[in-house]
Amino acid sequence: MLRTISGFDRIGEENAFAVLARATALSAQGKDIINLGIGQPDFKTPAHIVEAAIKALKDGHHGYTPANGLLATREAVARRTLTTTGVELSPENIIIVPGGKVTMFAAIMIFGEPGAEILYPDPGFPIYRSMIEFTGAKPVPVPIREENGFAFSAEETLSLITPNTRLLILNSPANPTGGVTPKSEIEKLVKGLEDHPHVAIMSDEIYDVMTYDGEEHCSLLTFPQIRDRLIVLNGWSKTWAMTGWRMGWSIWPDQLYDKVRKLAVNCWSCVNAPSQYAGIAAIDGPQDDVEKMCKAFDNRRKIVVDGLNSLSGISCATPKGAFYAFPNVKETGWPAKKLASALLDDAGVALIGGPDFGILGEGYIRLSYANSEENIIRAIERIEKFLAK
């Protein structure tokens, strides 16, 4: 028998991809499946972005790029950051990466080891905990509670910090809950972090443009007092419907930047050139398609919330960001994962059980409204019929 390091026995996965595979297999068997499980926009990548990639290939941009990304791409990210946050960045603090997960992988690898503690949101994106456990560090869940609007509590988060805490992971707007943490709570957290200078922060801001009902995204970049230990995760996937392009960017403090650049050299070498030119076009080009997509998500969000709240045994808090609803299904009497599985098999609706996002996810399911209004309405009708059995 081959002997591998123990860390690989601890590594988990993202069940949304398992549900996607199962839904795809059922579709191939001829079953009508409505997929509200996968977290990706159902819109096409805007045409001018696609054309920029094609032009880059035709112009001969098919070779290696610098490990940290083309200077022009990093400069575009700096321009975008200045526009969205008012913060001026050097391109030498920006690294272009093959998808948002790479940033969390790098950050957790840098700080995670036996004896270290890393705080992460629960319920939250499952790869946070998976990678923490892989490194041998202790995962410490930060509760994300429905009664708090699915925002994190600064007081509760700060109370979990110990001398062994190395990294704090934050996510707003949030997956899977759609929660948006208000600026006032973030300010309290930042103020409290001044007493814990040994703690680095990774802020996952991949859904930064997707807020509703007058909510505004508050970037951790706007707090200069933590900039020297702040990592920001962002990218093109959600905003410009580019999930399969595998294009992300990360912002690093000076003391960590070269460590990540070396990790890039050793691991992924570089991000492919045509996609980086497409990324520049996405940032600098017209944003009409982004605005249309976000407006469509807002309309769908209202349909989802109204529809779910009309169902027996289900209540749904109104999500303030991203494109997910996280309805409470406790009154149905079903364990969340069993309910999600039965809805796929018996009703043809693909959803994700809340426990796939953490211990506190029990009693909830995640529904992505990155699907058409027609399919969302059909899905809710199917769920209603299933629950009435």
N, C-alpha and C positions, 0 to 999 in steps of 0.2 A: 504494500500500500504506500502511495506517495505521502510524504509528510509536508504539510503546509503550515505557515505560521498561524497561530491561534486567532489572529485578528479576522481572518476570512470566515471563521465560524460565527463571528459576531455580526458580520455585515448583513444588512437588510436590503430592502428594495422598495420601489414605489408601486403600490398595488394598482394605481390607475393604469399602468401599462399592462398588468395582468388582466384587468377587466377589459381593456381595449382589445387584447388578443382574444379573450373569450367571446366578446361581442362580435368581433370580426369573424371568428369561426362559426358562430351561430348564424350570422348573415350569409356566410358561404353555403350553409345548409339550407338556405331559402327562408329563414325566419326574419320577419320584419323587426329590426332593432332600432330603437331611438337611443342614441348615445349621448347621455348627459354626464358622462363620467370623466372624459378626458378634458384637461385644461388647456385648450388651444382655440384661438379664434377660428370661426368657420368662414372667414372672409379670405379672399385671395390677397397675396402680397400686392401692394399698389404697383401699377404697371411701370411707373418711372423707375422704381427700385429694381424690378426685373431687368429692364432695359439697361440700367447701369452695369449690372453684372455681365450681361451679354456683351456690351461694349468693351468691358474690361478684358474679357476673354479674347475678343476679336483684336484688341489692341496689344495682345501678347502678355497680359498680366496673369500668368499661370504658374509662376514659380514661387519659391520660398519668399516669405516676408520676415521682417524682424520678429523675434520671439515675443516682444511686447506689443506688436502691432504696427501697421504703417503709421508714420508720423501724421499723415493727412487724416487718417481715421481717428487717431487720438486727439488731434486738434478739433475735429468735428464734435467729438464727445465733450471736449472742454467748452466749445461754443454752446452746445445744447445745455450743459450744466449751468452755465452762466445765465442762459435764458430762463431756465425752469426754477433755479434756486437763488440766483443773484450771487453765486459764489464763483470766484475766478480760480481756475485750476491750471496747473502746469501739465502739459502732456506727459511729463516725466513722472506723474503720479497715477497715470492711467495705463491699464493693460487690457488689450483686446483678447478675449478668451472664447473658446468654442462652446458657448452656451452658459447660462447663468449658474448651473450646477458646479462648474469648474471653480468659481469664486468661493463657494461654500466649502468645496473639497479642499482648496488650498488653505483657506483660513483655518479650518478645523485641523488639518494636518500640521500646520505651523504650531498650534497651541495645544493640541491633544496628545496626551501621554498618560500612562498610569500615574495616579496620584493627583492629576489635574481635574478640575471640575469645569464643565461648560454648560451654561444656561441656555435654554432654547424654548420656544413657545410650544405649548401643548393645550389644545390641538394645534398642530403646525405641520409644515411641509415635512414629510417623513424622512427625507434624506438627512435632515439635521441630526436626528437621533442616530440614524444608521451610521453616519460617518463618525460621530462622537464615540460610539461603542467600538467601531473598528480601530480607533487609535488607542483604545484602552482607557480613555478618560471616563470620568463619571458623568453621565448625562443628568442634568438637574432641570426638571420641567418647570417652566414659568406658566402658571395657570392662566388660560384665556377663557373668561367666563361670559356666558350669555347675559347674565344680569348686569354685566359691565359693558354691554354693547359690543362684546367680543373685542374690546380694546385691552391692552395690558395695563395693569396697575403699577404705577411707579413705586408705590410704597411696598407692595408685595414683591416686586422684582428685586428691589434693593435689599429686602430682608433675606433673600436667598444667597447673597454674596458672602463668601468666606475668604480666608487667606489663600485657599487653594483655587479660587475661581480665576480662570485665565481668559475666558471669552464669554461675552454675552451676545446672543443672537436675537435680533429684533426683526419683525416683519409687519409693515403697514404701508398700504392696504394689504390685507392678509389672505393667504391661502391656508386653510380651506373655508374660513368663516365669512370672508367679505368685510371683516371689521376694520375700522380706521381709528387709530389712536389719535385723540385731539392734541393739538399743539401744547395746551396747558399741561397735559400729563407728561408729554415728552420733556417739557421744560423742567418739571419736577424730577424726572429721572436723571437728566443731565446734571442738574444741581447736586443730586445725591451721589452721582458718579465721581464728583470731585473728591469725595472721601475715599475713593477706591482707585487710585491711579494705576494699580497693577492689573486692572481689567481692560482688555481690548473689547471693542464693540464691532460686530458685523451687522450692518443694517441692510436688509433685503428689501429693495425698493423697486422691484421689477414691475409692479402695477401702479407706478406713480401717477400716470395720467388718468387712471380709472377711478374717479371719485364722483359721488352723486349727492344730491340734496344739499348743495352748498358746501359740502365738506371740502377741505383743501389738504393736500398731502404736505406734510411737514418733513423735509429731509433733515437727517442728522448732520448733513454737511453745513447747515446754517448755524452750527454751534462751534465756534472756533476753539473753545476751551477743551474739546475732546478730539480735535482734528488729528493730533499726533498719535492717536491710537484707534482711529476709526477706519473701517473698511466698508465700502459701499458696493453692493451688488446691484447691477442693472443690466439692461440689454435691449435688444431689438425684438425679441420673440413675441411678446404680448402686444406692445404698442403698434408695431407695424405688421402684425400677422406673419411673422417670420420664424415660427417655432422650428421648422425643419432645416432652416439655414444654419442653425447652431452658431448664433452670433450674440455674444455678451460683452459687457465691459465691466471692469472693476476699478475702483479708486482706492489707492493704498497710501498710507503714510510713508514718509521717507525711510524710516527704519526697517520697514518690511518689504519695500518695493523690490530690491534686488534679490531677495529670497524667492519671491514669486517669479521673477524673470528667470532665475536659474531653474526653478521647478518647470517652467514652460519649456526651456531648452531640453530638459531631461524627459519630459512627458509628451507634450503635444507638438513640439517644435514651433508651430506658428498656426495662425488661422488663415484659411485659404484666401488668396488675394481677391478673386472676383467678389466674394461675399463682403469683403471689407470696402470695396468700392461701392457696392450696393448699400452698405451701411452709411456711407457718406451721403449718398443720394437720399436715403431715408431721412436723415437729420436735416439736411440743407434744403430738401425739396419741399413741395407743397404738403400741407398737413390735412388737407380736406378729407382724405380717406380715413385718417385717424379720428377726426371729429365725427364723421358719419358712423364709424364703427362704435365709438363710445356712446353716441346717441342711441344707436340700436340696442346696445347692451342695457342702457338705462330703461328703454321701453320694455325690453324682455324681463328685466329685473322686476318691474311692477307686475307684469303678468304672472311671473313665478311666485312672488310673495302673495298676491291675491289668491292664486290658484291653490297653493299649498295650505294657506290658512282656511280654505273652504273645506279641507279634507278632515274626516273624522280621525282624531287621535294625533294630528300633526299640527304644530304651530311653528311659524317661521318668523324670526326677527328680520327686520329689513336690513339687508347688507348695504353698507355705505361705500364699498369700493370693490375693486377687482371684478370678476364675473362669476362669483360663486354664491349660492345660498347654502345655509347650514341648518336645515330645519330640525326641530326637536321632535323625535318620533317615539318618545318614552311611553306616551299614552296608548300607542298601538298595541303594546304588549310584546312586541317583537324585539329581540336583540338586534342591534343596528346592522351588523354584518350579515346576519341571516336574512334580514329584511331586504338588504341590497341584493343579495344573491337570489332570493326568491323573485324579486321584481325583474331581474334579468331573465331568469329561466321561464317564469310563468307569465310575465306581462310584457316582456320585450323592451324593458327600460333599463339602461345601464347607468348605475349610480355607484358611489363609493361609500362604504360603511365608515362611520366616524372613527371607530377604533384604529383604522389604518393611519390616522393622523395623530394618535396618541391616546393615553389612558383616559383622558378627559373627553375623548371623542365618543365614548359609549353613550347611546341614547340619541345620536345624531347621524344624519347622512349628508354627504356633500353632493350637491347638484350644480353642474356647470350650465349657465345659461348662454354659453357660446354656441348656440344652436338656433335654428330659425324659430320665429314665433309660432308657426304652424306645428313644428315638432314639439315644442314645449307644451302647447295646449293639448296635443295628442297624448303626450307622456303623462300629464296630470290626469287626464281622463282615464288612462290605463291604470294609474296608481289608485284612483278612486274606485274603479271597478274591482281591483285586486283586494283592497281593504274591505270592500263590502261583502266579500265571500264568507 
